Amino acid sequence: MVLDALTLFGLLAVSAMLLFYALEDRSPWFVFAFAIACALASVYGFMQGAWPFGVIEAIWAVIALVRFRKRLSVASAA
């Protein structure tokens, strides 16, 4: 099986999402990394032409950034 560059980019972005989601409880910075991975998956969706996927991943990126801010403020207050 041969992967083109766009498919490889999408595979890496979604794999990073999975990894960082699994590690979220360890540090607020993993939530931030999850947000970045969501943004990359959104870029992949738009580049592939699957704009609904791109929109949903962009929304997830924003949600994750909000969660990052909340967790960071809780961690710094403790």
N, CA, C and O of each residue as an XYZ file, in Angstrom:
312
protein
N       0.842     -1.175      0.000
C       0.000      0.000      0.000
C       0.887      1.239      0.000
O       1.812      1.347      0.805
N       0.607      2.162     -0.894
C       1.377      3.393     -1.013
C       0.535      4.547     -0.480
O      -0.622      4.716     -0.865
N       1.129      5.339      0.412
C       0.446      6.504      0.965
C       0.991      7.756      0.307
O       2.205      7.937      0.207
N       0.094      8.618     -0.142
C       0.572      9.909     -0.644
C       0.821     10.829      0.556
O       0.471     10.485      1.685
N       1.414     11.974      0.318
C       1.804     12.886      1.395
C       0.600     13.377      2.195
O       0.673     13.497      3.418
N      -0.501     13.660      1.513
C      -1.692     14.156      2.205
C      -2.280     13.089      3.125
O      -2.662     13.386      4.257
N      -2.352     11.860      2.646
C      -2.878     10.770      3.469
C      -1.977     10.511      4.669
O      -2.472     10.262      5.768
N      -0.671     10.564      4.478
C       0.265     10.386      5.579
C       0.109     11.505      6.606
O       0.134     11.251      7.811
N      -0.053     12.735      6.136
C      -0.274     13.870      7.031
C      -1.534     13.643      7.869
O      -1.522     13.855      9.081
N      -2.615     13.215      7.225
C      -3.861     12.953      7.944
C      -3.707     11.832      8.955
O      -4.212     11.926     10.074
N      -3.015     10.779      8.568
C      -2.785      9.660      9.478
C      -2.006     10.116     10.707
O      -2.344      9.738     11.828
N      -0.978     10.916     10.509
C      -0.176     11.405     11.631
C      -0.981     12.345     12.523
O      -0.866     12.280     13.747
N      -1.796     13.217     11.929
C      -2.600     14.158     12.711
C      -3.611     13.417     13.575
O      -3.747     13.710     14.763
N      -4.316     12.468     12.993
C      -5.335     11.733     13.743
C      -4.686     10.809     14.773
O      -5.230     10.627     15.861
N      -3.544     10.231     14.451
C      -2.825      9.409     15.425
C      -2.363     10.250     16.611
O      -2.430      9.801     17.755
N      -1.897     11.460     16.344
C      -1.494     12.370     17.418
C      -2.696     12.733     18.289
O      -2.580     12.822     19.511
N      -3.845     12.942     17.657
C      -5.059     13.219     18.437
C      -5.330     12.085     19.417
O      -5.583     12.325     20.597
N      -5.277     10.874     18.936
C      -5.542      9.709     19.779
C      -4.540      9.623     20.929
O      -4.926      9.413     22.079
N      -3.268      9.783     20.621
C      -2.225      9.700     21.637
C      -2.408     10.772     22.706
O      -2.405     10.467     23.898
N      -2.567     12.019     22.286
C      -2.666     13.111     23.258
C      -3.976     13.069     24.037
O      -4.019     13.495     25.191
N      -5.032     12.567     23.430
C      -6.286     12.397     24.161
C      -6.104     11.378     25.282
O      -6.612     11.566     26.387
N      -5.392     10.318     24.999
C      -5.151      9.288     26.010
C      -4.290      9.806     27.157
O      -4.385      9.301     28.275
N      -3.455     10.803     26.895
C      -2.532     11.331     27.912
C      -3.045     12.592     28.607
O      -2.342     13.152     29.449
N      -4.241     13.045     28.277
C      -4.749     14.320     28.796
C      -4.733     14.429     30.314
O      -4.484     15.515     30.838
N      -4.988     13.350     31.032
C      -5.055     13.416     32.490
C      -3.692     13.649     33.140
O      -3.623     13.999     34.319
N      -2.624     13.462     32.397
C      -1.276     13.599     32.962
C      -0.810     15.048     33.076
O      -0.041     15.381     33.976
N      -1.273     15.915     32.165
C      -0.817     17.305     32.174
C      -1.729     18.161     31.295
O      -2.240     17.688     30.280
N      -1.932     19.418     31.685
C      -2.696     20.313     30.809
C      -2.036     20.483     29.442
O      -2.706     20.797     28.458
N      -0.731     20.276     29.384
C      -0.026     20.453     28.118
C      -0.390     19.382     27.094
O      -0.270     19.609     25.890
N      -0.831     18.222     27.561
C      -1.327     17.215     26.625
C      -2.674     17.640     26.034
O      -2.996     17.285     24.900
N      -3.450     18.393     26.797
C      -4.698     18.950     26.258
C      -4.360     19.963     25.166
O      -5.020     20.013     24.128
N      -3.335     20.760     25.406
C      -2.886     21.719     24.390
C      -2.402     20.985     23.135
O      -2.731     21.375     22.015
N      -1.627     19.930     23.330
C      -1.146     19.143     22.194
C      -2.314     18.508     21.437
O      -2.281     18.412     20.210
N      -3.342     18.078     22.166
C      -4.541     17.545     21.528
C      -5.203     18.621     20.676
O      -5.663     18.337     19.570
N      -5.257     19.850     21.177
C      -5.850     20.951     20.413
C      -5.079     21.198     19.119
O      -5.679     21.412     18.065
N      -3.767     21.168     19.200
C      -2.938     21.358     18.001
C      -3.169     20.216     17.012
O      -3.279     20.446     15.808
N      -3.240     18.987     17.524
C      -3.486     17.839     16.649
C      -4.861     17.952     15.982
O      -5.013     17.595     14.813
N      -5.858     18.444     16.716
C      -7.190     18.667     16.130
C      -7.109     19.707     15.014
O      -7.726     19.544     13.961
N      -6.351     20.769     15.246
C      -6.193     21.798     14.220
C      -5.519     21.218     12.973
O      -5.911     21.533     11.850
N      -4.515     20.381     13.172
C      -3.860     19.739     12.027
C      -4.811     18.800     11.295
O      -4.792     18.727     10.067
N      -5.644     18.080     12.049
C      -6.638     17.205     11.415
C      -7.660     18.035     10.646
O      -8.158     17.604      9.606
N      -7.971     19.218     11.155
C      -8.877     20.119     10.441
C      -8.267     20.562      9.117
O      -8.939     20.567      8.086
N      -6.998     20.933      9.151
C      -6.300     21.307      7.923
C      -6.335     20.152      6.936
O      -6.579     20.349      5.746
N      -6.092     18.952      7.432
C      -6.155     17.771      6.570
C      -7.533     17.630      5.930
O      -7.641     17.376      4.731
N      -8.582     17.794      6.729
C      -9.934     17.658      6.200
C     -10.217     18.646      5.083
O     -10.795     18.285      4.057
N      -9.813     19.889      5.281
C     -10.033     20.901      4.235
C      -9.177     20.613      2.999
O      -9.640     20.773      1.869
N      -7.933     20.191      3.216
C      -7.067     19.906      2.074
C      -7.551     18.700      1.270
O      -7.372     18.638      0.054
N      -8.158     17.759      1.957
C      -8.665     16.565      1.295
C      -9.980     16.849      0.566
O     -10.371     16.103     -0.333
N     -10.651     17.920      0.954
C     -11.938     18.247      0.351
C     -13.118     17.777      1.176
O     -14.265     17.880      0.741
N     -12.845     17.260      2.368
C     -13.903     16.813      3.274
C     -14.169     17.935      4.270
O     -13.834     17.828      5.449
N     -14.780     19.021      3.775
C     -14.950     20.210      4.616
C     -15.769     19.958      5.883
O     -15.490     20.607      6.891
N     -16.777     19.045      5.904
C     -17.458     18.813      7.189
C     -16.498     18.288      8.263
O     -16.593     18.682      9.426
N     -15.583     17.407      7.878
C     -14.567     16.908      8.806
C     -13.678     18.062      9.272
O     -13.352     18.163     10.455
N     -13.293     18.919      8.346
C     -12.454     20.064      8.691
C     -13.129     20.998      9.676
O     -12.491     21.491     10.606
N     -14.410     21.243      9.478
C     -15.160     22.134     10.380
C     -15.268     21.519     11.771
O     -15.024     22.196     12.770
N     -15.629     20.251     11.840
C     -15.788     19.592     13.145
C     -14.463     19.537     13.895
O     -14.431     19.767     15.104
N     -13.391     19.241     13.212
C     -12.082     19.208     13.876
C     -11.659     20.599     14.346
O     -11.023     20.729     15.392
N     -12.002     21.628     13.591
C     -11.701     22.998     14.031
C     -12.474     23.328     15.309
O     -11.940     23.966     16.216
N     -13.725     22.893     15.374
C     -14.524     23.109     16.587
C     -13.907     22.371     17.766
O     -13.822     22.918     18.865
N     -13.473     21.124     17.544
C     -12.808     20.370     18.599
C     -11.530     21.063     19.063
O     -11.207     21.039     20.251
N     -10.809     21.676     18.141
C      -9.580     22.394     18.513
C      -9.903     23.556     19.450
O      -9.195     23.780     20.432
N     -10.961     24.287     19.148
C     -11.361     25.413     20.005
C     -11.802     24.898     21.372
O     -11.415     25.458     22.398
N     -12.602     23.842     21.395
C     -13.041     23.261     22.671
C     -11.844     22.820     23.501
O     -11.801     23.058     24.708
N     -10.884     22.186     22.865
C      -9.695     21.721     23.582
C      -8.879     22.895     24.118
O      -8.323     22.808     25.212
N      -8.802     23.982     23.370
C      -8.077     25.162     23.872
C      -8.762     25.753     25.094
O      -8.090     26.187     26.031
N     -10.077     25.775     25.096
C     -10.819     26.254     26.273
C     -10.548     25.336     27.463
O     -10.321     25.811     28.576
N     -10.573     24.013     27.229
C     -10.276     23.066     28.293
C      -8.846     23.233     28.790
O      -8.594     23.107     29.988
N      -7.907     23.514     27.894
C      -6.512     23.736     28.278
C      -6.406     24.947     29.210
O      -5.744     24.883     30.246
N      -7.058     26.039     28.839
C      -7.012     27.239     29.688
C      -7.551     26.952     31.074
O      -6.968     27.382     32.069
N      -8.666     26.222     31.149
C      -9.257     25.901     32.449
C      -8.329     25.020     33.265
O      -8.119     25.275     34.451
N      -7.770     23.984     32.647
C      -6.881     23.076     33.387
C      -5.588     23.761     33.803
O      -5.046     23.478     34.871
N      -5.096     24.658     32.962
C      -3.868     25.374     33.307
C      -4.098     26.298     34.494
O      -3.241     26.403     35.371
N      -5.246     26.970     34.533
C      -5.534     27.866     35.647
C      -5.740     27.075     36.951
O      -5.351     27.531     38.026
N      -6.347     25.900     36.848
C      -6.518     25.059     38.033
C      -5.160     24.548     38.520
O      -4.900     24.523     39.722
N      -4.301     24.144     37.591
C      -2.987     23.624     37.948
C      -2.107     24.710     38.567
O      -1.335     24.428     39.483
N      -2.213     25.937     38.082
C      -1.379     27.011     38.620
C      -1.904     27.506     39.968
O      -1.143     28.061     40.760
N      -3.196     27.309     40.235
C      -3.778     27.722     41.510
C      -3.457     26.724     42.626
O      -3.515     27.062     43.808
N      -3.124     25.514     42.243
C      -2.873     24.470     43.267
C      -1.499     24.528     43.842
O      -1.156     23.718     44.704
